[in-house]
Amino acid sequence: MAQLSLYVDDSTLEDLRRDAAREGKTLSKYAAGVLRERKERNGWPPGFFNLYGACDDDTFVVPPEIPWELDAPRKTL
């Protein structure tokens, strides 16, 4: 099994130790679980990208292009 060394501030280390103890895990097992969960949770739900093009509704249309001039910064008085 590979090893990983991390440098964290004292406050973060205490938080990790407290959370690991609360879950009844060693600090190493708890940190590995946190990293694993982070990897699995990429911000998009499973199957999200499979939905592209799945909408079969004629009323769902691309809105008209907005003129670039409307995006200009406004002058303040």
Secondary structure, 3 states (H helix, E strand, C coil): CCCCCCCCCHHHHHHHHHHHHHCCCCHHHHHHHHHHHHHHCCCCCCCHHHHCCCCCCCCCCCCCCCCHHHHCCCCCC
